[in-house]
Structure formats: structure tokens, C-alpha cells
Amino acid sequence: GPLTYTSSDNGFETYGDIGQTLPTSNENITAAPGDILLYASRYICIFWGPNTYSYTRLGRIEGMSADELKEMFKGDLTIEVRRKIEDEICLSGRPIEISPCSIAAVSSRQKPSSQ
């Protein structure tokens, strides 16, 4: 099912603790607008501005400008990430190979204001 977490922004990204650790393949990356990266094995970061650090690549949001991403992801949010498994059938008689999970969709909604 979907992974839901609360995120906050810090001026160039929105980030949130997903409450579990994921496997990492860290590399020194300069994030670009739309990058979805994993930090410290448990924080998902969605970027609208640049930042260089050690991250694991998870996915990318295509077709949105930095300004559109900032507008969509600024502030405190509840974010839902849905993953899909893409499979490929090998026609040479080998078994079906399944690729790692990839980001299929990211949606966000403002946290309800507390009263």
C-alpha cells in the first residue's frame, strides 16, 4: 500500500521521516528540481532547489518547474507515495525478472490546521 508521512520544507526541499529504514546506495549528488532522494535511509526529500550531499536516488517528478514544485510542496504536508513494481518478461526462456520498486506517483495535501 501507499507510504504516508508528514514533511516540512527548508527552502530548497520538502523532507520527512518515513518511520522505517530503506536500503541505500548513497552517492554524492547535486539535487535538481524534481529529484526524489533518500537521506540517512529514512528521510524522503523532494527538491525544488539545488543541494549537494550524499543521497540515494529514488525517482524524479517530471514536467514541473522549480517554482511549481515549490508551490506544491512548501509548508507542512502529508505526502503519500505509491510504489509500483515493473516487471519484464524475458523472451529467451529465462524467468521473469522484476526490477526494484520505483516511484509511481507522489501526491500531497496540506495538513489540516489544528484548532
C-alpha positions in Angstrom: 0.0 0.0 0.0 0.9 3.6 0.0 3.5 5.1 2.3 2.2 8.2 4.1 4.4 10.6 6.1 4.5 14.2 7.2 7.0 16.6 5.7 8.3 20.1 6.2 10.3 22.4 3.9 13.6 24.1 4.5 13.7 26.5 1.5 15.0 24.1 -1.2 13.3 20.8 -0.5 10.5 19.1 1.4 11.6 16.2 3.6 10.0 13.8 6.0 10.8 10.8 8.2 9.1 7.8 6.7 9.2 5.8 10.0 11.3 3.0 8.6 14.7 2.4 7.1 15.2 1.6 3.4 18.2 0.1 1.7 20.6 2.8 0.5 23.0 3.2 -2.4 24.4 6.6 -1.4 26.3 8.8 -3.8 27.4 12.4 -3.7 24.6 14.1 -5.6 23.7 17.7 -6.5 19.9 17.5 -6.4 18.0 19.2 -9.1 14.3 20.4 -9.1 12.1 17.3 -9.2 14.6 14.9 -7.7 13.2 12.5 -5.1 16.1 11.3 -2.9 16.5 9.2 0.2 18.6 10.7 3.0 20.0 8.8 6.0 18.0 5.7 5.0 14.7 7.1 6.4 14.0 10.6 5.1 12.4 11.2 1.7 13.4 14.5 0.1 11.7 16.2 -2.8 13.7 19.0 -4.3 12.8 22.3 -6.0 16.2 23.8 -5.4 19.8 22.5 -5.6 21.7 20.9 -2.7 24.8 18.7 -2.8 25.0 15.8 -0.3 25.1 12.0 0.0 21.7 10.6 -1.1 20.2 7.5 -2.7 18.2 8.2 -5.8 14.5 7.1 -5.6 12.9 8.9 -8.5 12.0 12.1 -10.2 9.0 14.3 -10.8 8.9 15.3 -14.5 7.1 18.1 -16.2 7.1 20.7 -13.3 9.2 23.8 -12.9 11.1 24.6 -9.8 8.5 27.3 -8.9 5.6 24.8 -9.5 7.4 22.2 -7.2 8.0 24.8 -4.5 4.4 25.9 -4.6 3.1 22.3 -4.4 5.5 21.1 -1.6 6.1 24.2 0.6 4.9 24.2 4.2 3.9 21.2 6.4 2.3 18.5 4.3 1.1 15.0 4.4 2.6 13.1 1.5 1.6 9.8 0.1 4.0 7.8 -2.1 2.8 4.9 -4.1 5.3 2.4 -5.4 4.9 0.0 -8.3 7.0 -3.0 -9.3 7.8 -3.0 -13.0 8.4 -6.4 -14.5 10.0 -7.6 -17.7 9.3 -10.9 -19.3 12.5 -12.3 -20.9 11.7 -13.9 -24.2 14.8 -16.0 -24.2 13.3 -18.6 -21.9 14.8 -17.1 -18.8 12.4 -16.5 -15.8 10.6 -13.2 -15.4 12.9 -10.5 -13.9 11.4 -7.9 -11.6 13.1 -4.6 -11.3 13.4 -2.7 -8.0 10.5 -0.6 -6.8 10.3 2.8 -8.3 8.3 5.9 -7.5 5.0 5.7 -9.4 3.1 8.7 -8.0 3.5 11.4 -5.4 0.6 13.4 -4.2 0.5 16.0 -1.5 -2.2 17.7 0.6 -1.9 20.4 3.2 -2.0 19.1 6.8 -5.3 20.0 8.4 -4.9 23.1 10.5 -5.1 22.4 14.2 -7.7 24.4 16.0 
